[in-house]
């Protein structure tokens, strides 16, 4: 079951984090066996790490370097 506080933090900050240059995705996942918010980036830069804290409202934030992401239109919910 998903922690409601993590979902609330995700919902509150997702658009803000997606607006940071270099961020290619934001999601909820696991890091070191703990549920966290993952910030997906092409390259982890000082610009990104300065804007994204390690924790928000008690929820851990993990910046993860990823390869190129391709969004499938069928995967986008209608209410986004």
N, CA and C atoms as a LAMMPS dump frame, in Angstrom:
ITEM: TIMESTEP
0
ITEM: NUMBER OF ATOMS
240
ITEM: BOX BOUNDS ff ff ff
-5.0000000000000000e+02 5.0000000000000000e+02
-5.0000000000000000e+02 5.0000000000000000e+02
-5.0000000000000000e+02 5.0000000000000000e+02
ITEM: ATOMS id mol type element x y z
1 1 1 N 0.854 -1.193 0
2 1 2 C 0 0 0
3 1 3 C 0.888 1.24 0
4 2 1 N 0.55 2.218 -0.825
5 2 2 C 1.349 3.429 -0.978
6 2 3 C 1.132 4.371 0.202
7 3 1 N 2.215 4.906 0.72
8 3 2 C 2.159 5.871 1.805
9 3 3 C 1.449 7.135 1.31
10 4 1 N 0.36 7.521 1.996
11 4 2 C -0.43 8.68 1.567
12 4 3 C 0.38 9.97 1.582
13 5 1 N 1.32 10.091 2.537
14 5 2 C 2.107 11.326 2.59
15 5 3 C 3.041 11.432 1.394
16 6 1 N 3.595 10.32 0.944
17 6 2 C 4.444 10.354 -0.252
18 6 3 C 3.609 10.726 -1.469
19 7 1 N 2.419 10.17 -1.589
20 7 2 C 1.53 10.503 -2.703
21 7 3 C 1.169 11.982 -2.67
22 8 1 N 0.909 12.526 -1.487
23 8 2 C 0.561 13.942 -1.356
24 8 3 C 1.728 14.839 -1.761
25 9 1 N 2.946 14.497 -1.315
26 9 2 C 4.132 15.283 -1.685
27 9 3 C 4.355 15.189 -3.19
28 10 1 N 4.235 13.984 -3.744
29 10 2 C 4.377 13.788 -5.188
30 10 3 C 3.387 14.678 -5.943
31 11 1 N 2.131 14.635 -5.545
32 11 2 C 1.102 15.43 -6.223
33 11 3 C 1.367 16.928 -6.106
34 12 1 N 1.85 17.36 -4.954
35 12 2 C 2.088 18.784 -4.709
36 12 3 C 3.265 19.336 -5.513
37 13 1 N 4.34 18.552 -5.659
38 13 2 C 5.576 19.081 -6.242
39 13 3 C 5.917 18.551 -7.636
40 14 1 N 5.183 17.584 -8.14
41 14 2 C 5.525 16.95 -9.426
42 14 3 C 5.724 17.964 -10.553
43 15 1 N 4.773 18.856 -10.729
44 15 2 C 4.886 19.829 -11.832
45 15 3 C 6.073 20.769 -11.628
46 16 1 N 6.313 21.172 -10.399
47 16 2 C 7.455 22.051 -10.107
48 16 3 C 8.766 21.358 -10.461
49 17 1 N 8.921 20.097 -10.015
50 17 2 C 10.155 19.366 -10.308
51 17 3 C 10.304 19.095 -11.794
52 18 1 N 9.211 18.803 -12.48
53 18 2 C 9.29 18.569 -13.928
54 18 3 C 9.697 19.836 -14.684
55 19 1 N 9.492 20.997 -14.075
56 19 2 C 9.88 22.259 -14.708
57 19 3 C 11.358 22.584 -14.576
58 20 1 N 12.099 21.79 -13.833
59 20 2 C 13.539 22.029 -13.666
60 20 3 C 14.269 21.479 -14.889
61 21 1 N 15.097 22.316 -15.484
62 21 2 C 15.867 21.905 -16.654
63 21 3 C 16.711 20.678 -16.312
64 22 1 N 16.587 19.638 -17.128
65 22 2 C 17.354 18.422 -16.93
66 22 3 C 16.556 17.291 -16.311
67 23 1 N 15.41 17.61 -15.691
68 23 2 C 14.549 16.569 -15.118
69 23 3 C 13.687 16.006 -16.243
70 24 1 N 13.693 14.679 -16.386
71 24 2 C 12.929 14.036 -17.464
72 24 3 C 11.762 13.208 -16.939
73 25 1 N 11.679 13.067 -15.615
74 25 2 C 10.566 12.311 -15.053
75 25 3 C 10.547 12.395 -13.543
76 26 1 N 9.364 12.186 -12.976
77 26 2 C 9.188 12.158 -11.527
78 26 3 C 8.245 11.005 -11.229
79 27 1 N 8.585 10.199 -10.249
80 27 2 C 7.725 9.075 -9.911
81 27 3 C 7.922 8.629 -8.478
82 28 1 N 7.142 7.644 -8.095
83 28 2 C 7.262 7.049 -6.773
84 28 3 C 7.855 5.659 -6.968
85 29 1 N 8.893 5.35 -6.207
86 29 2 C 9.56 4.059 -6.366
87 29 3 C 10.262 3.662 -5.088
88 30 1 N 11.229 2.783 -5.216
89 30 2 C 11.989 2.304 -4.068
90 30 3 C 13.467 2.599 -4.267
91 31 1 N 14.106 2.925 -3.166
92 31 2 C 15.568 3.096 -3.135
93 31 3 C 16.038 2.562 -1.789
94 32 1 N 16.973 1.623 -1.827
95 32 2 C 17.495 0.991 -0.616
96 32 3 C 16.359 0.466 0.261
97 33 1 N 15.4 -0.197 -0.383
98 33 2 C 14.259 -0.858 0.269
99 33 3 C 13.313 0.099 0.981
100 34 1 N 13.337 1.38 0.608
101 34 2 C 12.419 2.369 1.18
102 34 3 C 11.667 3.055 0.046
103 35 1 N 10.382 3.285 0.267
104 35 2 C 9.584 4.017 -0.713
105 35 3 C 10.049 5.463 -0.726
106 36 1 N 10.206 6.001 -1.934
107 36 2 C 10.693 7.371 -2.076
108 36 3 C 10.101 8.005 -3.334
109 37 1 N 10.356 9.272 -3.483
110 37 2 C 10.045 9.96 -4.733
111 37 3 C 11.329 9.976 -5.534
112 38 1 N 11.235 9.513 -6.777
113 38 2 C 12.404 9.49 -7.656
114 38 3 C 12.309 10.637 -8.656
115 39 1 N 13.397 11.369 -8.767
116 39 2 C 13.54 12.423 -9.76
117 39 3 C 14.472 11.859 -10.819
118 40 1 N 13.963 11.684 -12.014
119 40 2 C 14.739 11.077 -13.099
120 40 3 C 15.395 12.17 -13.927
121 41 1 N 16.7 12.036 -14.136
122 41 2 C 17.47 13.056 -14.851
123 41 3 C 18.375 12.398 -15.889
124 42 1 N 18.692 13.146 -16.938
125 42 2 C 19.664 12.656 -17.922
126 42 3 C 21.07 12.716 -17.351
127 43 1 N 21.326 13.766 -16.572
128 43 2 C 22.639 13.986 -15.977
129 43 3 C 22.418 14.691 -14.645
130 44 1 N 23.018 14.186 -13.585
131 44 2 C 22.872 14.831 -12.279
132 44 3 C 23.838 16.003 -12.203
133 45 1 N 23.29 17.205 -12.214
134 45 2 C 24.1 18.416 -12.22
135 45 3 C 23.923 19.174 -10.904
136 46 1 N 24.817 20.095 -10.655
137 46 2 C 24.727 20.943 -9.465
138 46 3 C 23.432 21.751 -9.501
139 47 1 N 23.045 22.202 -10.683
140 47 2 C 21.798 22.961 -10.846
141 47 3 C 20.608 22.157 -10.318
142 48 1 N 20.556 20.883 -10.64
143 48 2 C 19.449 20.025 -10.203
144 48 3 C 19.542 19.749 -8.701
145 49 1 N 20.716 19.376 -8.226
146 49 2 C 20.849 19.027 -6.807
147 49 3 C 20.624 20.232 -5.888
148 50 1 N 20.862 21.438 -6.389
149 50 2 C 20.581 22.645 -5.602
150 50 3 C 19.084 22.889 -5.472
151 51 1 N 18.302 22.477 -6.464
152 51 2 C 16.869 22.749 -6.477
153 51 3 C 16.018 21.639 -5.862
154 52 1 N 16.579 20.451 -5.709
155 52 2 C 15.805 19.319 -5.203
156 52 3 C 16.42 18.854 -3.88
157 53 1 N 15.659 18.966 -2.793
158 53 2 C 16.184 18.545 -1.494
159 53 3 C 16.22 17.024 -1.362
160 54 1 N 16.947 16.536 -0.378
161 54 2 C 17.029 15.098 -0.125
162 54 3 C 15.756 14.569 0.526
163 55 1 N 14.951 15.492 1.087
164 55 2 C 13.728 15.106 1.771
165 55 3 C 12.737 16.268 1.728
166 56 1 N 11.464 15.954 1.559
167 56 2 C 10.405 16.965 1.592
168 56 3 C 9.288 16.438 2.478
169 57 1 N 8.922 17.205 3.478
170 57 2 C 7.842 16.825 4.406
171 57 3 C 8.013 15.401 4.922
172 58 1 N 9.253 15.021 5.216
173 58 2 C 9.533 13.688 5.742
174 58 3 C 9.626 12.592 4.695
175 59 1 N 9.443 12.92 3.429
176 59 2 C 9.504 11.929 2.345
177 59 3 C 10.871 11.992 1.669
178 60 1 N 11.569 10.853 1.582
179 60 2 C 12.886 10.86 0.937
180 60 3 C 12.784 11.096 -0.565
181 61 1 N 13.741 11.856 -1.084
182 61 2 C 13.824 12.151 -2.514
183 61 3 C 15.134 11.563 -3.023
184 62 1 N 15.066 10.845 -4.145
185 62 2 C 16.256 10.224 -4.719
186 62 3 C 16.374 10.663 -6.172
187 63 1 N 17.515 11.218 -6.53
188 63 2 C 17.774 11.624 -7.915
189 63 3 C 18.437 10.456 -8.622
190 64 1 N 17.85 10.034 -9.731
191 64 2 C 18.349 8.865 -10.46
192 64 3 C 18.659 9.229 -11.911
193 65 1 N 19.886 8.945 -12.327
194 65 2 C 20.292 9.167 -13.719
195 65 3 C 19.724 8.043 -14.574
196 66 1 N 19.08 8.433 -15.68
197 66 2 C 18.464 7.449 -16.57
198 66 3 C 18.846 7.747 -18.017
199 67 1 N 18.677 6.732 -18.863
200 67 2 C 18.847 6.939 -20.294
201 67 3 C 17.613 7.666 -20.82
202 68 1 N 17.575 7.924 -22.094
203 68 2 C 16.449 8.632 -22.695
204 68 3 C 15.139 7.9 -22.43
205 69 1 N 14.112 8.691 -22.134
206 69 2 C 12.785 8.144 -21.849
207 69 3 C 11.845 8.512 -22.986
208 70 1 N 11.077 7.543 -23.438
209 70 2 C 10.082 7.788 -24.481
210 70 3 C 8.705 7.613 -23.857
211 71 1 N 7.889 8.658 -23.928
212 71 2 C 6.551 8.617 -23.351
213 71 3 C 5.592 8.012 -24.367
214 72 1 N 4.851 7.026 -23.919
215 72 2 C 3.827 6.42 -24.756
216 72 3 C 2.503 7.11 -24.465
217 73 1 N 1.839 7.612 -25.488
218 73 2 C 0.582 8.329 -25.281
219 73 3 C -0.44 7.471 -24.533
220 74 1 N -0.454 6.175 -24.77
221 74 2 C -1.417 5.305 -24.105
222 74 3 C -1.142 5.197 -22.607
223 75 1 N 0.039 5.609 -22.152
224 75 2 C 0.386 5.512 -20.732
225 75 3 C 0.042 6.77 -19.971
226 76 1 N -0.405 7.821 -20.658
227 76 2 C -0.706 9.094 -19.997
228 76 3 C -2.175 9.099 -19.579
229 77 1 N -2.44 9.246 -18.261
230 77 2 C -3.832 9.298 -17.812
231 77 3 C -4.538 10.528 -18.37
232 78 1 N -5.819 10.433 -18.537
233 78 2 C -6.607 11.544 -19.093
234 78 3 C -6.64 12.769 -18.189
235 79 1 N -6.454 12.598 -16.889
236 79 2 C -6.573 13.731 -15.973
237 79 3 C -5.26 14.458 -15.712
238 80 1 N -4.204 14.188 -16.461
239 80 2 C -2.917 14.877 -16.259
240 80 3 C -2.853 16.1 -17.128
